[in-house]
Amino acid sequence: MSLPAAATASTVLVTGASSGIGTELARELAGRGYNVTLVARTEDRLRALADELHRAHGVRADIHITDLADADARADLILALLSGQLEVAGVCNNAGYGSVGRLHELPLEREVAMVRLNVEALHELTGAFLPAMVERGSGAVLNVASTAAFQPMPGFATYAATKAFVASFSEGVHAELSGTGVSVTSLCPGPTKTEFGERAGGSSFEGGPDFVFSNAEDVAREGVEAMLAGRRSAVPGLTNKASMLGGRLVPRSLYLPAARRLGAA
């Protein structure tokens, strides 16, 4: 087991906790007795979730209203948690967003901000809390990647590239931690019923039959189970596992032209 048992003196950090998979990760952890530290930019949603978790499970649910794409705000959060009363037993790096469109036609500032959030913030938060976990000999980090990590995606180029970083980084650090009692898990969901598509600004994330989509509760449950087991990666659902294999095995010379046509549809 990598994520230690729930304790009154510890907490699990969950970023992007105001909606979707982040909210369900917090619910799943609280349901197992873990205190949680909830981070997002939307105060009313975080307060409502913190109240819900405390009432339902009796756990401590702290909130931090933080824009993780802002380096100074991120540094303040890290300092507050490292110097706080509770040790950070686990980290769920879920905050992130995507965009739909061709890079040369999209607002560059928003694409750069996506890299800062999806990559830079996740990288820094992982690195900030690992040393204490290794010193204690226990702890777990769950980094939310995507099945988009397994191949380039015309029409979603920046997003897919950020998730490729998350998956590669997480699996590499997981190997570095072998024998320490600490793990880093890459969670790679496929299409999931959340607000993601709406925020991405296109319908491409929302199309397709219902069976293609996972629900956020199932994704979160598998993610927490993977943290507890100290697994290197988790890909929820048979369809997503097949997508992962296809993305890794299909030659780019065949895949990219087809993907470009689909992305333009």
Secondary structure as UniProt FT lines:
FT   TURN            8..9
FT   STRAND          10..15
FT   TURN            17..18
FT   HELIX           20..31
FT   TURN            32..33
FT   STRAND          36..40
FT   HELIX           43..57
FT   STRAND          61..65
FT   TURN            68..69
FT   HELIX           71..82
FT   STRAND          87..93
FT   HELIX           103..105
FT   HELIX           108..115
FT   HELIX           116..121
FT   HELIX           122..136
FT   STRAND          139..144
FT   HELIX           147..150
FT   TURN            154..155
FT   HELIX           157..176
FT   TURN            177..181
FT   STRAND          182..187
FT   STRAND          192..193
FT   HELIX           196..200
FT   TURN            204..206
FT   HELIX           210..212
FT   STRAND          214..215
FT   HELIX           216..229
FT   STRAND          233..234
FT   HELIX           238..249
FT   HELIX           252..264
//
